[in-house]
Amino acid sequence: MADNHTQAVEKGGGSFAPLAQPVFAVLWVATVLGNIGSFMRDVASSWMVTELSASPAAVSLIQTAATLPIFLLAIPAGVLSDILDRRRFLIAVQILLAGVSGTLLWLSRTNALTVEYLVALTFVGGIGGALMGPTWQSIVPELVPRKDLKNAVALNSLGINVARAVGPAAGGLLLASFGAAMAYGADVLSYVFVIAALLWWKRPPAVESGLSEQFFGAFRAGLRYAKASRELHVVLLRAAVFFLFASSVWALLPLVSRRMLGGTAGFYGVMLGAVGAGAILGALLLPRMRRRLDADGLVLTASLLSAAVMGGLALAPPQWVAVLLMLVLGMGWIIALTTLNGVAQAVLPNWVRGRGLAIYLMVFNGAMAGGSLCWGLVAQEIGVPSTLLAGAVGLLAVGCVFHRVKLPTGEADLQASNHWPEPMLTEPVAHDRGPVLVQIEYRIAKRDIPAFLFAMRHVAQERRRDGAYAWGVAEHTGEPERVVEWFMVESWAEHLRQHRRVSKADADMQGEALRYHQGPDKPVVHHFLALDLKDSRPPGQHAAGATP
């Protein structure tokens, strides 16, 4: 893996260049097979609920049950992704998901399947998806050179939509011909291929540094990073508004197929397959579109295409027209997914990638879950066609309004700079000791202080992202040109991790502030460790065993 990154150059390869990496290619194929099985399971469950209940709210509840766990568990899943062995973690999750599909297989074979069982098992499957999502995405930078990262993200989206093209159609065919049990059985078999590929991957063991994060500390560090990263905030906002309105078509699609268009289970599978086929076409066109449009233009295009499809479906068109509309929906969907996911990947450093992507997935699935439930309730009141029109108008409106909130370019170099010197110690410090106060003393000319403070705004954001829970800057009352930056870190180990988290882009930002420092020497850095008052004793009293 390291050799790949060493040999990377600035210019990326072609769209399919990541497949030249054997491990990426094997895992990509296995993932496609696994997703085909998952789509077979999903189409069977979505159709079975329409047979078990005629309520739009019950139908949309399946979508909510699938996505709500990802909203609830995404951040803990991201923490586990960053602190556990990702390969072993993925294998355990695949076993859990195989158990879910095996249970659905048994219930359908014994005619014991109910709406309650479907919702409950879909929820458990959603838990597996929540645990798996951040980890699958986090391993991508381990498998390809940095220059091919965006193409690898696009190929992952392409793989999902190849599965979307094949899985629902095959699932609908199996469902119509042999019943739901066969579709669930095919999903169980697909997990065998995924587990085999993960067992074949010999992931290099992590280098033990003595600074491994524990769950709750890693959880807090991830939240601190997300809170301080303005670039991530923009990605999350744009994703939330898009998927909140776009979720209406996914929540109501089974009812559109069955009630509005008079389709069978096979036709529903064809509609979902058309979405996948459109996504494949969109993925192939995406590199050419990127040369003409930036990320904001791509998301706006996706909003326009999706809204047009929702408006067209609201008119209850002939079935062949609906299939064509699904092709367009697939194009819009993969444009939005790939663009937003690619930007999220590009703005996250490796040390917090799993947690950052988990937060992105939480927002994505939270918007899908909440939107699906709300659109289902709205459809129960005003009908499916009117709800689709409302969703289309809303998506058009937010697409145009939020186009002005520009997505980050994601071109910053996030590789560790390792330019901070190791702290000077007179004796070893326990890793769990803290909190730690760090002071950096600058000499700034009075006239340069406003410009220095402006530069320090970016430094403050970086300090908080990398581990500081408090930050400030102050001037000496007797020497106005003596300026001290200070920040607090919760433990000595966390401060040592902070040293390793500073990226080359962060080093450049710090360099902008250092331009205003005067004098031949570098700024003076002080480290202070908190003392515990419990260790105090009256004057003259010595500790047990001490010599007076």
VEXDREN-2710 file (C-alpha; in Angstrom, 1 decimal):
% VEXDREN-2710
k/r/px/py/pz
1/MET/0.0/0.0/0.0
2/ALA/2.7/2.4/0.9
3/ASP/4.5/1.9/-2.4
4/ASN/1.4/2.9/-4.2
5/HIS/1.2/6.2/-2.4
6/THR/4.9/6.8/-2.9
7/GLN/4.6/6.4/-6.6
8/ALA/1.5/8.6/-6.9
9/VAL/1.7/11.6/-9.0
10/GLU/-0.4/14.7/-9.1
11/LYS/-2.3/13.7/-12.3
12/GLY/-4.8/10.9/-11.8
13/GLY/-5.2/7.9/-14.1
14/GLY/-8.3/7.0/-16.1
15/SER/-11.8/6.2/-14.7
16/PHE/-10.9/2.5/-14.3
17/ALA/-7.3/3.0/-13.2
18/PRO/-8.1/1.8/-9.6
19/LEU/-8.9/-1.7/-10.9
20/ALA/-5.3/-2.1/-11.7
21/GLN/-4.7/-2.5/-8.0
22/PRO/-5.5/-6.3/-7.4
23/VAL/-6.8/-5.9/-3.8
24/PHE/-9.2/-3.1/-4.8
25/ALA/-10.4/-5.1/-7.9
26/VAL/-11.1/-8.2/-5.9
27/LEU/-12.9/-6.3/-3.1
28/TRP/-14.8/-4.3/-5.7
29/VAL/-16.1/-7.4/-7.5
30/ALA/-17.0/-9.0/-4.1
31/THR/-18.8/-5.8/-3.1
32/VAL/-20.8/-5.8/-6.3
33/LEU/-21.9/-9.4/-5.7
34/GLY/-22.8/-8.6/-2.1
35/ASN/-24.8/-5.5/-3.1
36/ILE/-26.7/-7.5/-5.8
37/GLY/-27.8/-9.9/-3.0
38/SER/-28.8/-7.0/-0.8
39/PHE/-30.9/-5.4/-3.5
40/MET/-32.6/-8.8/-4.1
41/ARG/-33.4/-8.8/-0.4
42/ASP/-34.7/-5.2/-0.4
43/VAL/-36.9/-5.6/-3.4
44/ALA/-38.4/-8.8/-1.8
45/SER/-39.0/-7.0/1.5
46/SER/-40.5/-3.8/-0.2
47/TRP/-42.9/-5.9/-2.3
48/MET/-43.9/-8.2/0.5
49/VAL/-44.9/-5.3/2.7
50/THR/-47.4/-4.2/0.0
51/GLU/-48.9/-7.6/0.2
52/LEU/-49.1/-7.6/3.9
53/SER/-50.4/-4.0/4.3
54/ALA/-52.1/-1.4/2.1
55/SER/-51.0/1.5/4.3
56/PRO/-48.6/4.0/2.7
57/ALA/-47.2/4.7/6.1
58/ALA/-46.4/1.0/6.6
59/VAL/-44.7/0.8/3.2
60/SER/-42.5/3.9/3.9
61/LEU/-41.7/2.5/7.3
62/ILE/-39.6/-0.2/5.6
63/GLN/-37.4/2.6/4.1
64/THR/-37.2/4.3/7.5
65/ALA/-36.3/1.0/9.3
66/ALA/-33.5/0.5/6.8
67/THR/-32.0/4.0/7.2
68/LEU/-32.7/5.0/10.8
69/PRO/-30.0/2.8/12.3
70/ILE/-27.4/4.4/10.1
71/PHE/-28.6/7.8/11.4
72/LEU/-28.4/6.6/15.0
73/LEU/-25.2/4.5/14.9
74/ALA/-23.1/6.0/12.2
75/ILE/-20.8/7.9/14.6
76/PRO/-20.1/4.9/16.9
77/ALA/-19.6/2.8/13.8
78/GLY/-17.1/5.4/12.5
79/VAL/-15.2/5.3/15.8
80/LEU/-15.0/1.5/15.6
81/SER/-13.8/1.8/12.0
82/ASP/-10.9/4.1/13.1
83/ILE/-9.8/2.1/16.2
84/LEU/-10.4/-1.6/15.2
85/ASP/-8.9/-3.7/12.5
86/ARG/-11.1/-2.8/9.6
87/ARG/-10.9/-6.2/7.8
88/ARG/-11.9/-8.3/10.8
89/PHE/-14.7/-5.8/11.6
90/LEU/-16.1/-6.1/8.1
91/ILE/-16.1/-9.9/8.3
92/ALA/-18.1/-9.8/11.6
93/VAL/-20.6/-7.4/10.1
94/GLN/-21.1/-9.7/7.0
95/ILE/-21.8/-12.6/9.3
96/LEU/-24.5/-10.5/11.1
97/LEU/-26.1/-9.5/7.8
98/ALA/-26.1/-13.1/6.5
99/GLY/-28.0/-14.0/9.7
100/VAL/-30.6/-11.4/9.0
101/SER/-31.3/-12.7/5.5
102/GLY/-31.2/-16.3/6.8
103/THR/-34.0/-15.4/9.2
104/LEU/-36.0/-13.8/6.5
105/LEU/-35.6/-16.9/4.4
106/TRP/-36.8/-19.2/7.2
107/LEU/-39.8/-16.9/8.0
108/SER/-40.9/-16.7/4.4
109/ARG/-40.5/-20.5/3.8
110/THR/-42.8/-21.1/6.9
111/ASN/-45.3/-18.4/5.9
112/ALA/-44.6/-16.7/9.2
113/LEU/-43.5/-13.4/7.8
114/THR/-45.4/-10.3/9.1
115/VAL/-45.0/-6.5/8.8
116/GLU/-43.6/-6.5/12.3
117/TYR/-41.0/-9.1/11.5
118/LEU/-40.1/-7.3/8.2
119/VAL/-39.7/-4.0/10.0
120/ALA/-37.7/-5.5/12.9
121/LEU/-35.3/-7.5/10.6
122/THR/-34.9/-4.6/8.2
123/PHE/-33.9/-2.5/11.3
124/VAL/-31.3/-5.1/12.3
125/GLY/-30.1/-5.2/8.7
126/GLY/-29.8/-1.4/8.9
127/ILE/-27.6/-1.8/12.0
128/GLY/-25.3/-4.0/9.9
129/GLY/-25.3/-1.4/7.2
130/ALA/-24.5/1.4/9.7
131/LEU/-21.5/-0.6/11.0
132/MET/-20.3/-1.5/7.5
133/GLY/-20.7/1.8/5.6
134/PRO/-18.0/4.0/7.1
135/THR/-15.5/1.1/7.2
136/TRP/-16.0/0.1/3.5
137/GLN/-15.4/3.7/2.5
138/SER/-12.5/4.2/4.9
139/ILE/-10.5/1.4/3.4
140/VAL/-10.5/2.9/-0.1
141/PRO/-7.4/5.1/0.5
142/GLU/-5.6/2.0/1.7
143/LEU/-6.2/0.3/-1.6
144/VAL/-5.4/2.9/-4.3
145/PRO/-2.9/5.7/-4.8
146/ARG/-4.1/9.2/-3.8
147/LYS/-4.2/10.3/-7.4
148/ASP/-6.9/7.6/-8.1
149/LEU/-9.0/8.2/-5.0
150/LYS/-11.8/10.2/-6.7
151/ASN/-11.9/7.5/-9.5
152/ALA/-12.1/4.8/-6.8
153/VAL/-15.0/6.6/-5.1
154/ALA/-16.7/6.9/-8.4
155/LEU/-16.1/3.2/-9.1
156/ASN/-17.6/2.3/-5.8
157/SER/-20.7/4.2/-6.7
158/LEU/-20.7/2.6/-10.1
159/GLY/-20.4/-0.8/-8.4
160/ILE/-23.4/-0.1/-6.2
161/ASN/-25.4/0.9/-9.3
162/VAL/-24.3/-2.1/-11.3
163/ALA/-25.8/-4.0/-8.4
164/ARG/-28.8/-1.8/-8.5
165/ALA/-29.3/-2.5/-12.2
166/VAL/-29.0/-6.3/-11.8
167/GLY/-30.2/-7.0/-8.2
168/PRO/-33.7/-5.6/-8.3
169/ALA/-34.5/-7.1/-11.7
170/ALA/-33.1/-10.5/-10.7
171/GLY/-34.8/-10.2/-7.3
172/GLY/-38.1/-9.3/-8.9
173/LEU/-37.8/-12.3/-11.3
174/LEU/-37.0/-14.7/-8.4
175/LEU/-39.8/-13.2/-6.4
176/ALA/-42.4/-13.6/-9.2
177/SER/-41.2/-17.1/-10.2
178/PHE/-40.2/-18.8/-6.9
179/GLY/-41.3/-16.5/-4.1
180/ALA/-39.5/-14.3/-1.5
181/ALA/-37.6/-17.2/0.0
182/MET/-35.5/-17.6/-3.1
183/ALA/-34.5/-13.9/-3.2
184/TYR/-33.5/-14.1/0.5
185/GLY/-31.5/-17.2/-0.1
186/ALA/-29.6/-15.6/-3.0
187/ASP/-28.7/-12.8/-0.6
188/VAL/-27.3/-15.3/2.0
189/LEU/-25.1/-16.8/-0.8
190/SER/-23.7/-13.4/-1.8
191/TYR/-22.2/-12.9/1.7
192/VAL/-20.1/-16.0/1.2
193/PHE/-18.3/-14.2/-1.7
194/VAL/-17.7/-11.1/0.3
195/ILE/-16.4/-12.9/3.4
196/ALA/-14.1/-15.0/1.2
197/ALA/-12.6/-11.8/-0.4
198/LEU/-12.0/-10.2/3.0
199/LEU/-10.3/-13.4/4.2
200/TRP/-8.1/-13.3/1.1
201/TRP/-7.0/-9.7/1.7
202/LYS/-3.9/-9.7/3.8
203/ARG/-4.2/-6.2/5.3
204/PRO/-0.8/-5.0/6.7
205/PRO/-1.0/-4.8/10.5
206/ALA/-1.1/-1.3/12.0
207/VAL/2.1/0.0/13.4
208/GLU/1.8/0.0/17.2
209/SER/2.8/3.5/18.4
210/GLY/1.5/3.3/22.0
211/LEU/-1.0/6.0/21.2
212/SER/-4.0/3.8/20.1
213/GLU/-7.3/5.6/20.8
214/GLN/-9.9/4.2/23.1
215/PHE/-13.6/4.3/22.1
216/PHE/-14.8/7.2/24.1
217/GLY/-11.7/9.3/23.6
218/ALA/-11.9/8.6/19.8
219/PHE/-15.6/9.5/19.9
220/ARG/-14.9/12.9/21.5
221/ALA/-12.1/13.5/19.1
222/GLY/-14.3/12.8/16.1
223/LEU/-17.0/15.1/17.4
224/ARG/-14.5/17.9/18.0
225/TYR/-13.2/17.5/14.5
226/ALA/-16.7/17.6/12.9
227/LYS/-17.6/20.6/15.1
228/ALA/-14.6/22.6/14.0
229/SER/-14.4/21.6/10.3
230/ARG/-16.3/24.2/8.3
231/GLU/-15.6/22.4/5.0
232/LEU/-17.3/19.3/6.4
233/HIS/-20.2/21.5/7.6
234/VAL/-20.9/22.6/4.0
235/VAL/-20.9/19.1/2.7
236/LEU/-23.3/17.9/5.4
237/LEU/-25.6/20.8/4.7
238/ARG/-25.7/20.3/1.0
239/ALA/-26.3/16.5/1.5
240/ALA/-29.1/17.0/4.0
241/VAL/-31.2/19.4/1.9
242/PHE/-30.8/17.2/-1.2
243/PHE/-31.6/13.9/0.3
244/LEU/-34.5/15.2/2.5
245/PHE/-36.5/16.1/-0.6
246/ALA/-35.1/13.4/-3.0
247/SER/-36.2/10.7/-0.4
248/SER/-39.9/11.2/-1.5
249/VAL/-39.5/9.2/-4.7
250/TRP/-37.7/6.3/-2.9
251/ALA/-40.3/6.1/-0.1
252/LEU/-43.2/6.0/-2.5
253/LEU/-41.8/4.1/-5.4
254/PRO/-43.5/0.7/-4.4
255/LEU/-46.9/2.4/-4.4
256/VAL/-46.1/4.3/-7.7
257/SER/-45.3/0.9/-9.3
258/ARG/-48.2/-1.0/-7.9
259/ARG/-51.1/1.5/-7.6
260/MET/-50.4/4.3/-10.0
261/LEU/-48.8/2.2/-12.8
262/GLY/-50.5/-1.1/-12.2
263/GLY/-47.3/-3.0/-12.1
264/THR/-46.3/-6.5/-10.8
265/ALA/-43.4/-7.5/-8.7
266/GLY/-41.4/-8.1/-11.9
267/PHE/-42.2/-4.5/-13.1
268/TYR/-41.1/-3.0/-9.8
269/GLY/-37.8/-4.9/-10.2
270/VAL/-37.5/-3.5/-13.7
271/MET/-38.0/0.0/-12.4
272/LEU/-35.3/-0.4/-9.8
273/GLY/-33.1/-2.0/-12.4
274/ALA/-33.6/1.0/-14.7
275/VAL/-32.3/3.2/-11.9
276/GLY/-29.2/1.1/-11.7
277/ALA/-28.7/1.2/-15.5
278/GLY/-29.2/5.0/-15.5
279/ALA/-26.6/5.2/-12.7
280/ILE/-24.1/3.2/-14.8
281/LEU/-24.7/5.6/-17.7
282/GLY/-24.3/8.5/-15.4
283/ALA/-21.0/7.1/-13.9
284/LEU/-19.6/6.7/-17.4
285/LEU/-20.6/10.3/-18.3
286/LEU/-19.4/11.8/-15.0
287/PRO/-15.7/12.2/-15.9
288/ARG/-16.7/14.2/-19.0
289/MET/-19.2/16.2/-16.9
290/ARG/-16.5/17.1/-14.4
291/ARG/-14.5/18.8/-17.1
292/ARG/-17.4/21.2/-17.7
293/LEU/-19.0/21.5/-14.3
294/ASP/-17.6/21.9/-10.8
295/ALA/-19.1/20.1/-7.8
296/ASP/-21.8/22.7/-7.2
297/GLY/-22.9/22.5/-10.8
298/LEU/-23.0/18.7/-10.6
299/VAL/-25.3/18.8/-7.5
300/LEU/-27.6/21.3/-9.1
301/THR/-27.8/19.1/-12.2
302/ALA/-28.7/16.1/-10.0
303/SER/-31.4/18.2/-8.3
304/LEU/-32.9/19.3/-11.7
305/LEU/-32.9/15.7/-13.1
306/SER/-34.4/14.2/-9.9
307/ALA/-37.1/16.8/-9.6
308/ALA/-38.1/16.3/-13.3
309/VAL/-38.5/12.6/-12.7
310/MET/-40.7/13.1/-9.6
311/GLY/-42.9/15.5/-11.6
312/GLY/-43.1/13.0/-14.4
313/LEU/-44.1/10.1/-12.2
314/ALA/-46.8/12.2/-10.5
315/LEU/-48.6/12.2/-13.9
316/ALA/-48.9/8.4/-13.9
317/PRO/-47.3/7.9/-17.3
318/PRO/-47.3/4.7/-19.3
319/GLN/-45.1/2.0/-17.9
320/TRP/-42.4/2.3/-20.6
321/VAL/-42.2/6.1/-19.9
322/ALA/-41.8/5.4/-16.2
323/VAL/-38.9/3.1/-17.0
324/LEU/-37.2/5.8/-19.0
325/LEU/-37.8/8.2/-16.1
326/MET/-36.1/5.7/-13.8
327/LEU/-33.0/5.8/-16.1
328/VAL/-32.9/9.6/-15.7
329/LEU/-33.3/9.2/-11.9
330/GLY/-30.4/6.9/-11.8
331/MET/-28.2/9.4/-13.6
332/GLY/-29.2/12.2/-11.2
333/TRP/-28.8/10.0/-8.1
334/ILE/-25.2/8.8/-8.9
335/ILE/-24.2/12.4/-9.8
336/ALA/-25.3/13.6/-6.4
337/LEU/-24.0/10.6/-4.5
338/THR/-20.6/10.5/-6.1
339/THR/-20.0/14.2/-6.0
340/LEU/-21.0/14.7/-2.3
341/ASN/-19.2/11.5/-1.2
342/GLY/-16.1/12.4/-3.2
343/VAL/-15.9/15.9/-1.6
344/ALA/-16.4/14.4/1.9
345/GLN/-13.6/11.9/1.2
346/ALA/-11.3/14.7/0.0
347/VAL/-11.7/17.0/3.0
348/LEU/-11.1/14.3/5.6
349/PRO/-7.6/13.3/6.8
350/ASN/-7.0/9.6/7.3
351/TRP/-6.9/9.6/11.1
352/VAL/-10.5/10.7/11.3
353/ARG/-11.8/9.5/8.0
354/GLY/-14.0/6.7/9.4
355/ARG/-15.6/9.1/11.9
356/GLY/-16.1/11.9/9.4
357/LEU/-17.6/9.6/6.8
358/ALA/-19.8/8.2/9.5
359/ILE/-21.2/11.7/10.3
360/TYR/-21.8/12.2/6.5
361/LEU/-23.6/8.9/6.3
362/MET/-25.6/9.8/9.5
363/VAL/-26.8/13.0/7.8
364/PHE/-27.5/11.2/4.5
365/ASN/-29.5/8.4/6.1
366/GLY/-31.1/10.7/8.7
367/ALA/-32.4/12.8/5.8
368/MET/-33.6/9.7/4.0
369/ALA/-35.2/8.2/7.1
370/GLY/-36.9/11.3/8.3
371/GLY/-37.9/12.3/4.7
372/SER/-39.3/8.9/3.9
373/LEU/-41.4/8.8/7.1
374/CYS/-42.7/12.4/6.5
375/TRP/-43.4/11.9/2.8
376/GLY/-45.3/8.6/3.7
377/LEU/-47.5/10.5/6.2
378/VAL/-48.1/13.3/3.7
379/ALA/-49.1/10.8/1.0
380/GLN/-51.6/9.3/3.4
381/GLU/-53.3/12.7/3.6
382/ILE/-53.0/14.2/0.1
383/GLY/-52.2/11.2/-2.1
384/VAL/-49.1/9.9/-3.8
385/PRO/-49.2/12.1/-6.9
386/SER/-49.6/15.3/-5.0
387/THR/-46.8/14.3/-2.6
388/LEU/-44.4/13.6/-5.5
389/LEU/-45.2/17.0/-7.0
390/ALA/-44.5/18.7/-3.6
391/GLY/-41.2/16.9/-3.3
392/ALA/-40.2/17.9/-6.9
393/VAL/-41.0/21.6/-6.2
394/GLY/-39.1/21.5/-2.9
395/LEU/-36.1/19.9/-4.5
396/LEU/-36.0/22.5/-7.2
397/ALA/-36.2/25.3/-4.7
398/VAL/-33.5/24.0/-2.4
399/GLY/-31.3/23.1/-5.3
400/CYS/-31.3/26.7/-6.6
401/VAL/-31.1/28.3/-3.2
402/PHE/-28.2/26.2/-1.8
403/HIS/-26.3/26.4/-5.0
404/ARG/-24.8/29.6/-3.6
405/VAL/-23.4/27.7/-0.6
406/LYS/-20.2/26.5/-2.4
407/LEU/-18.7/23.1/-1.8
408/PRO/-15.0/22.9/-0.9
409/THR/-12.6/21.9/-3.7
410/GLY/-11.0/19.2/-1.6
411/GLU/-7.5/19.9/-3.0
412/ALA/-5.7/20.5/0.3
413/ASP/-2.7/18.2/1.1
414/LEU/-3.9/16.3/4.2
415/GLN/-0.8/14.1/4.6
416/ALA/0.8/14.4/8.0
417/SER/3.5/17.2/8.0
418/ASN/5.3/15.9/11.1
419/HIS/6.9/19.4/11.5
420/TRP/6.1/19.9/15.2
421/PRO/9.2/19.0/17.3
422/GLU/8.7/16.5/20.2
423/PRO/8.0/18.2/23.5
424/MET/10.9/18.6/25.9
425/LEU/10.5/16.4/29.0
426/THR/12.6/16.2/32.2
427/GLU/10.9/12.9/33.1
428/PRO/8.4/10.5/31.4
429/VAL/4.7/11.6/31.5
430/ALA/1.9/9.1/31.8
431/HIS/-0.3/9.1/28.7
432/ASP/-3.5/9.5/30.6
433/ARG/-2.3/12.6/32.5
434/GLY/-4.1/15.8/31.8
435/PRO/-5.5/18.2/30.8
436/VAL/-2.6/19.8/29.0
437/LEU/-2.1/23.5/28.5
438/VAL/0.0/24.5/25.6
439/GLN/1.3/28.1/25.3
440/ILE/3.1/29.5/22.2
441/GLU/4.7/32.9/22.7
442/TYR/5.0/35.2/19.7
443/ARG/6.6/38.6/19.2
444/ILE/4.2/40.6/16.9
445/ALA/4.6/44.3/16.0
446/LYS/1.7/46.4/17.1
447/ARG/0.8/47.3/13.5
448/ASP/0.7/43.6/12.5
449/ILE/-1.6/42.4/15.2
450/PRO/-4.9/42.7/13.2
451/ALA/-3.4/40.8/10.3
452/PHE/-1.9/38.2/12.7
453/LEU/-5.2/37.7/14.4
454/PHE/-6.9/37.2/11.0
455/ALA/-4.4/34.5/10.1
456/MET/-4.9/32.9/13.6
457/ARG/-8.6/32.3/12.8
458/HIS/-7.6/29.5/10.5
459/VAL/-5.0/28.2/13.1
460/ALA/-7.7/28.1/15.8
461/GLN/-9.9/26.0/13.6
462/GLU/-7.0/23.6/12.9
463/ARG/-6.1/23.3/16.6
464/ARG/-9.7/22.5/17.5
465/ARG/-10.0/20.0/14.7
466/ASP/-6.9/18.1/15.8
467/GLY/-7.7/17.8/19.5
468/ALA/-8.0/21.1/21.4
469/TYR/-11.2/21.6/23.3
470/ALA/-10.4/25.2/24.2
471/TRP/-8.3/27.9/22.4
472/GLY/-7.5/31.5/22.8
473/VAL/-5.0/34.3/22.2
474/ALA/-3.9/37.1/24.6
475/GLU/-1.5/40.0/24.7
476/HIS/0.8/40.9/27.6
477/THR/-0.5/44.0/29.5
478/GLY/3.1/45.4/30.0
479/GLU/4.4/44.3/26.6
480/PRO/1.7/44.7/23.9
481/GLU/4.0/43.0/21.3
482/ARG/4.2/39.8/23.4
483/VAL/1.3/37.7/22.2
484/VAL/0.5/34.2/23.6
485/GLU/-1.6/31.6/21.9
486/TRP/-2.9/28.9/24.2
487/PHE/-5.0/25.8/23.9
488/MET/-6.2/22.9/26.1
489/VAL/-6.0/19.2/25.2
490/GLU/-7.6/16.6/27.4
491/SER/-4.6/14.3/27.9
492/TRP/-0.9/14.0/27.2
493/ALA/-1.5/11.1/24.8
494/GLU/-4.1/13.3/22.9
495/HIS/-1.5/16.0/22.6
496/LEU/1.0/13.6/21.2
497/ARG/-1.6/12.4/18.7
498/GLN/-2.2/16.1/17.8
499/HIS/1.5/16.3/16.8
500/ARG/0.8/13.5/14.3
501/ARG/-2.5/14.9/13.0
502/VAL/-1.2/18.2/11.7
503/SER/-1.3/18.1/7.9
504/LYS/0.8/19.8/5.3
505/ALA/-2.1/22.1/4.5
506/ASP/-2.3/23.0/8.2
507/ALA/1.5/23.6/8.3
508/ASP/1.0/26.1/5.4
509/MET/-1.7/27.9/7.4
510/GLN/0.5/28.1/10.5
511/GLY/3.3/29.5/8.3
512/GLU/1.0/32.3/7.3
513/ALA/0.6/33.3/11.0
514/LEU/4.3/32.8/11.6
515/ARG/5.2/35.4/9.0
516/TYR/4.3/38.1/11.5
517/HIS/6.6/36.7/14.3
518/GLN/9.6/39.0/14.8
519/GLY/13.0/38.0/16.1
520/PRO/15.7/35.5/15.1
521/ASP/14.3/32.7/17.2
522/LYS/11.1/30.6/16.7
523/PRO/8.1/31.2/19.0
524/VAL/8.7/29.8/22.4
525/VAL/6.4/26.8/23.3
526/HIS/5.5/25.8/26.8
527/HIS/3.6/22.7/28.0
528/PHE/1.9/22.6/31.3
529/LEU/0.3/19.5/33.0
530/ALA/-2.5/19.9/35.5
531/LEU/-1.7/19.2/39.1
532/ASP/-4.2/17.4/41.3
533/LEU/-5.1/19.1/44.6
534/LYS/-5.6/15.6/46.1
535/ASP/-1.8/15.3/46.1
536/SER/-1.4/18.4/48.4
537/ARG/-0.2/18.2/52.0
538/PRO/0.5/20.8/54.8
539/PRO/4.0/22.4/54.9
540/GLY/6.5/20.2/56.6
541/GLN/4.6/17.0/56.1
542/HIS/6.4/14.5/53.8
543/ALA/5.1/11.7/51.8
544/ALA/5.2/8.2/53.3
545/GLY/8.7/6.8/52.9
546/ALA/10.3/10.2/52.0
547/THR/13.4/11.4/53.8
548/PRO/13.0/14.8/55.6
END
